[in-house]
Amino acid sequence: LAADAKKTAACYLLHAGLFDELEYADKSLIKSAIDHGVNTVLCSSAGRLFDAVSAILGVADRNAYEGQCAAALEKEALKARRSGIKPYPLRFAVEDGEAVGINPVPLLRTLFAAKGKADKGALALGFHLAVAAAVLEVCGILRERENCGKIALSGGVFQNRLLTETLLKRLGENKFEVYLNRQVPPNDGGLCLGQAYIGLAEG
């Protein structure tokens, strides 16, 4: 469980070149740990990105349970949408190389510069829409490469209703065939079941 979302935010902002502007008591210790590779791991989890954005915007900065900060960020975005607040324009850089990747640095720089100036809900909503747009772009690249328009959306991040419904709509408009978890949860519960299946198959 990544309890301290501020710590996650500090790691992302260090990578984005914004570390010096971050106000966080433990940031020097974090930088030293990263520089020396002490108690650090590489992570590609979407959940940690949601944690970081939640902390940066001051929505929530600590997880008492898995996904708490991400859920608070979704709630802020939904509140903005219900109030008719326009999403703040944010965008990831999608890198189309040997491997297709989503680079959060441009989005984080824009987000960090706008926080405190733009509406918090507008930024939260803009972030959700930017995630959906980046996933759609990646799916488009992979369809061209693999000649396959079947997409499976799974992982804990797709418990986020706003993200999932937005992405389903956009993928449908672009003629993708989308698969979602039905009988098995998309988060760690599904992961555990998959691990048990593999263990039985190999045993």
N, C-alpha and C positions, 0 to 999 in steps of 0.2 A: 504494500500500500504506500503510495507516494503522498505522505501526509502533508508536507510543507510545500504548498504550491509556489510560495515566494522563492524557495530554493530552485525549483524548476524554472521559474521565470528568470532568475539570475543566470542560469546556464544558457538559456535561449538568448538572452540579451548580450551575454558575453560573446556568443557566436555571431550575433548581429552587429557587433561593434558599438554597442550602447551601454556597456558595462559601467563606464565612468559616470554616466548620468543616473544610474540606479541608486535609489536610497534604500539600503538594506544593511542592517548591522553586521550580518555574517558574510558579506560579499567578498571580503579579502580572503577569508578562510576558504570559501568556495573556489575562488580563482586559484589559490595555491594548490588545492586538492586536484583541480583539473589540470593545471600545469605539470604536476608531478605524477598524475595518474593514480592517486591514492583514493581507494574506495569509490571508484567511478565506473560506470558502465555506459556503453552506447545504447541509445534507445530510439526506436522509430515509432513509438506508440502515439496514436492520435490523441489519446486521453491525456498524455502529458502536455501536449500543445494546448489543449483546452484548459488544463490547469494553469499554464503559464499566462494565457490571455486573461483568464479570470482574475489572476493575481495582479497583472499589469493594470487592468481597468479598475481594480479595487472592488470587484464584485464579491469575491470570496478568495481567501488565501490559505485555507487549511481544510484538508479532507478528514473528517471524523469517520467517514465510511467511503468506500470506493465510488468515485464519480460525483462526489458532493459538489466540488467546485464547478465541474462541467455542467451539472444540473442547474446550478445557480446562474451560470452564464446563459444557458438556454432560456431560463425563466426571464432573465433581463431582456433577451432578444424578443421573446414572445410578447412581453409587456409593451415593448416599443412598437411592435407590429400592430398590436391591438389599438394602440394610441394613435396610429397613423403616422408614426415617425419614420422618415425615410432612412434606409440603411446607408451608412457611411461607406463610400467606395473604397474597398480593399481588394488586394489581389496578390496571390502567390505567384512565384515564378515556376512554371513547369519546365523541367529540363528534359529534353528529348535527346538522350545520348544512347550509349550502349544499354544502359538501364534507364528507365523512365522514373524521374523523381520529382517531388514537390518541395521546392525551396521556400521556407517561411521567412527568410530574411527581409525581402522587400516589404512584405505585409507587416512584419513586426516593427520596422522602422517607421512606416506610415502610422501605424497604430500608436506607437510610443509618442510620436510627435503630436498626435491629435488628442491624446488623453488629457482630460482637464479643460480642453477647449471645445471639443465636440461632445454631443450628448452620449452618455455612457451606453444607453440602450441602442442608439444608432450604430455605435461601434460594435456592440455585441451582435446585432443583427447583420451588420456588414461582414463580420467575421464568418458567421454561419453560411452566408451566401457565397463568400469567397471559397470556403471549403468545398461547397457543392460544385462551384464552377471549376475548381482545380481537379476534382475527381472526374467530372464530366470530360474535361480536356484530356486527362490521362486515359480514360476509356476510349476516347476517339483515336488517340495515337495507337493504342493497343489493338483496336479493331482493324486499323489499316495494316499493322504489322502481321497480325495473326489471322486476319480474315474471319473474325468471329465477333458476333454482336451479342453474345450471352454474358451477362454480368452477374456475379454473386456479391451481394453486399452483406458483409458479416464483420463481427468484432464489436466490442462494447460501445464504440462511438455510434453505432447504428441503433442504439437504444434511445438516441436523441431524436425525438419525433420531428422537430423542426427540420433538422438536417436531412433525415430520411425522406420525409414527404416532399421536400424541395427537390432532392436528387431524383426521386422516383418520377416526378413530373418532368424534369428536364431530360432524363434518360428516355422516358417514353416519347417525348417530343422528337427525340433524335433516333427513334426506331431501335432502341436496344431492348433485348429481352432480359428482364431483371428477375433474379431469384433472391428471396429473403428467407430468414429463419422462421419456421412455423412451429415445429414440435420441440425444437431444441433452442435454448436462448443463444443470442449472438455473442454474449460476453464470456467470462471465464468458465461459466457452467458448461457451455458448449465445448470449450477447449478441453476441459477435464474429461468430458465424454469421448472426445476424439482421441485423447491420449489413452484412455482405457480400451477403446476399440483397437488401436494399434498394438497395445500390449497383449491383448487377447489373440490378435491375428499372428503376432510374432511368437507367442508362447506355445 
